């Protein structure tokens, strides 16, 4: 199953506190409960190892109130 997981890097604007980082993690894990999520709030980046697609994650984060776009790893 790990072979289908991908590493994604997302730029996420609007994260200002630890609560924001937790909200971003929750939004991603709603799509993929087994996702590995590493939030770098200071640089506005989120690294994710997941079964979900980047556009799905971006949409979930937009619905959670953040601006998210995929970045090149």
N, C-alpha and C positions, 0 to 999 in steps of 0.2 A: 504494500500500500504506500510506503514511503516514496516509491518511484514516481507516483503521480503527484506528489507534493511539489510545489514550486516555491522558490524564494522570491519574494517581492519586496521592493522598496517604494514607499509612498511618501510624498511630501504632503504634510497635513498642516494647514493653517488654522489658527484659532485656539491651539492648546496653550493654556496659560497657567495651569496648576496640576497638581497630582490628581484631582478629581476629573479633569479633562483627560488625562492619560488613562484613567480607569474607564471612563466612558468610551474612549476610542477602543480600548481592549474589549470591552463588552460588546460593542457594535460588531467588531470583527468576529468574535467568538459566537455570535448569533448565527453567522453564516457557516462557520466551521468551528465547532466546539473544541476540536483538537488542535487548532492553530497555535503555533508558537509566535507570540507577539512581543516585540521589543520596542518600546516607545522611547525616543530621544526627544523629549519635549524642548530642550534648549535649542536644538537645531531644526525642529519641526519635521522630524522624520519618524517613520514607523517601518521597521523591518518585520516581515511576516513570512513564515513558512506555513503553507496552507494548500488545501485542495481547491479553495475558491479562486475565482479569476480577479484580476486587478480591477476591472470595471465594476464588478460586483462589490468589491471592498470600497471603492470610491463612492459608489451609490449609497452604501450603508453608512459611510461616514458623513456624507452630505445630509442624509436624513437625520443623523445625530447632531447636526449643526456645525459641521466642519467643512472646510474646502480641502478636498483630497485629489491629488493627481499622481499617477505612477511616475517613478523615476527610474533611470537606468541604474542597475546595481553597481 
